[in-house]
Amino acid sequence: MKNRIIYIAFLSFFSASCSYFKNVKLLTDAKISREHYVQTIPFEWRKELIVVKARLNSDTVLREFIFDTGAFNSKVESGLANALGLEVVTEKTNSTAQGLSQKIEVVRIDSLQLGETTAYNIGAGKLNYGPTSASPCIAASGIIGANLIKLAHWKIDYQNQLLHFSDTPFEAKEGSYSLPFDRPLLSGTPQISLKVEGKKAENVLFDVGYNGGLVLPLSLASHFSNVDSKIILDQSTSGIYGTNADSLLVKNLTVEVGGVKAKIPVEFSSLNKALLGNEFLKHFVVIINYDTKEIHLQKQKEVQIAPPHNFLVAVQQDSLWVVSRTSPDLPLRLGETLLSVNGKKPKDLFTSHCDYVMNVGKLIDQDSLKVQKMNGTFLNIR
């Protein structure tokens, strides 16, 4: 019996080691063969995320992907991977900023074309979206992650919705702000340091796949105990596998990023996320230099970030809402079911989950909301 246990343990170790080395090979084999090039492609700006079109292998259709420096690996939707016959090479465990993990198969994309430039041998997780995920509503085919992004230098022009990349670093204009970053050996996810009220916060992911501003671990909030806080109970923030419950403390604080100073609402998360996203970055032209491991920020306008909503609803079913964000100031629990919002049921406003994802802002961005609880009573929320 003891020998059997040792044998099984050995097989498990061998299988894990084999999977690890296959993942490493995929990450190291990726390349862009083109030389002395500068490529420019337009992008769509959806829900404050960058969506680009790419062609996989010999596919006749251009597919849409979220461009995401915060994703260690690229992802391709499972049905598309099957339709294109993408080879499964290995598997790995994939985690999201929402604290959700899944074991996924990893496929090889022989070629991925952006504009006239092609990347080869790109590893991509085979992605089955969670039922509450907003990601397939924004770009159904998947994610272009940092295992591809690290193969070039990048310039993101948010105002003109243009993405430039090249094998030569882009020059930053005089007066730009410089920000050093670290990255893993096998991918290009940039991690930066910044200052909040003069105190250093490290290992913050520079994440253009996150449409929020700055979120930091809840443990850091105690450094700013003399600043008023707003408490938010949240299950509205969605990743590829869906949503997860989070507790947020929101404080208005002066943040310094590479020399840029701005007073913004900083969210401190019980899920221990540390992300700087597009709600902050869209005020700049962003240049990423993978040779010197520097990010340059060319300011286009003053940084202004609105405070987060303290109330949101999601669709529970066609005729019922569910509270997906609330605060202790409101007599509503996270997950509580509601009969109506402004006299409307979900089916009166939205035809599908994606219709809700793309248009819920029209419902929430009003001066006041009148919600009806399950006991028939009404509550006005301003």
Sequence and secondary structure as in RCSB ss.txt:
>XXXX:A:sequence
MKNRIIYIAFLSFFSASCSYFKNVKLLTDAKISREHYVQTIPFEWRKELIVVKARLNSDTVLREFIFDTGAFNSK
VESGLANALGLEVVTEKTNSTAQGLSQKIEVVRIDSLQLGETTAYNIGAGKLNYGPTSASPCIAASGIIGANLIK
LAHWKIDYQNQLLHFSDTPFEAKEGSYSLPFDRPLLSGTPQISLKVEGKKAENVLFDVGYNGGLVLPLSLASHFS
NVDSKIILDQSTSGIYGTNADSLLVKNLTVEVGGVKAKIPVEFSSLNKALLGNEFLKHFVVIINYDTKEIHLQKQ
KEVQIAPPHNFLVAVQQDSLWVVSRTSPDLPLRLGETLLSVNGKKPKDLFTSHCDYVMNVGKLIDQDSLKVQKMN
GTFLNIR
>XXXX:A:secstr
 HHHHHHHHHHHHHHHHHHHHHHHHHHHH EE   S EEEEE EEETTEEEEEEEETT SS EEEEE TT SSEE
EEHHHHHHTT EEEEEEEEE TTS EEEEEEEEEEEEEETTEEEEEEEEEEE   TT SHHHH TTEEE HHHHT
TSEEEEETTTTEEEEESS     TT EEEE B  SSS   EEEEEETTEEEEEEEE TT  SSEEEEGGGGGGGT
TS  EEEEE   EETTEE  EEEEEEEEEEEETTEEEEEEEEEETT   EE HHHHTTEEEEEETTTTEEEEEE 
S        S EEEEEETTEEEEEEE TTSS  TT EEEEETTB HHHH SSHHHHHHHHHHHHSSS EEEEETT
S EEEE 
